[in-house]
Amino acid sequence: MTKAKAAFAAGKKLFDAGDFAEAAAKFKESYKLSKNPVLLYNIGFANEKAGQDDIALFYYRKFLTDAPADAAQRGEVTDKVAELELKFRGGATPTPTPTPGPTVTTPTPTPTRTEPIKIKPAGTYKEADFQHQAVDTAPPKKPLDITAFVPEDSGWTVTLNYRTAGEGKFTSKEMKWRYKELVGRVPAQKMLGESMQYYIEVKDQSGATVAKAGKSTSPNLVTLEPGASPRFYPDFTDEGTVVTPQETVGDDTEEDPLTGKKKTPKKIAVVPGDDGTELEPTPTGGQGLTTPGSKKFKIAKWSATGTAGGMILLSVIFNVQAGNFATALEDESSACGAPPCGSFDDYNKGLQSSGQLRETLSNVTLVVGIGATAVAGYFWYKELTSKKPNTERMSGRKPAAPVASWTVVPTVGDGANGFMGAAAAGRF
């Protein structure tokens, strides 16, 4: 938190000095460290002052999604979003927010470009010109729009690859322009279960890969939570065109065959599931044992972790008990004076037998514990390398891949009361 405050102070100083681009970078750094959604307003405002209206719009929208409902800047940001959207539509009237009722409001279509954009040669733009804000959570059974920014004249092809957790292959879809941003939609049919995965690839005109956000072996993991805020544009379709969802209204003269009464007119969306309507769950090929985010994976991970800890603990307990029996046997042999002074009777044999049993149990549970630790380490590694938190993936600043390692070292002491056990350490 100290670093987050320092980054914020540096950003404020740069903002006051008029260096808005660097101020935005510092505010962004502070946000990454603190995850305070109010900083999204500062990032957007600094980018707007720097003339980066498209990036500012991105962060303003994210502020409205993530910030508390009573945030002091919410009214101002709502006006800014409407103003910037109006600007990017070329002066068209902002799209009214649809409200329930019999009246259907038709948004003004997006004007077509009057002049074609001249694509610049390959190599003009670099990896840092690609921007993407990763998505952490989304509601199930509703479409999810993944967004990204690239220069309009870059000529880059940006591809979204997604799958339901547990599916073997990714579905690929070219992201389409929506005003000044690229959007790729994950349909509601894929938003089932506990999670979904995606990654983005950016290629130039020659087909060379320019940037990535995630990869097939380590995709971004989106947790599906019923209470999460929807993340899709009602006016966007997979074709990349801003349209009004077609709706029909029931006939007032149609009678209910059960009651004989007139039916109330109803609106019926033509494209179910892709305009925000919920879908019923359908069987999916996911939720495998080795798929991070699935229920089976969680059960296996925690079972292996609990088994590892329990077995190693039992090994230590049995080893201590074996040592106690060995000590008792030594004390018994020297109770009459300098050994050997007494016979090795049944009592002594019982002590020896009990000590040997505890030692055997200690060795067995140690081996099982080491094996369980290896299995648990595998599951933790899979989860840590698959799940990425809500951090901005800027291609010019590659985040370090999470590294997880487990080390298990057997330990054996010297002497008659030699200790046998193991030390386990995990690094994340």
Disulfide bonds with the S-S distance in Angstrom:
Cys336-Cys341 1.39
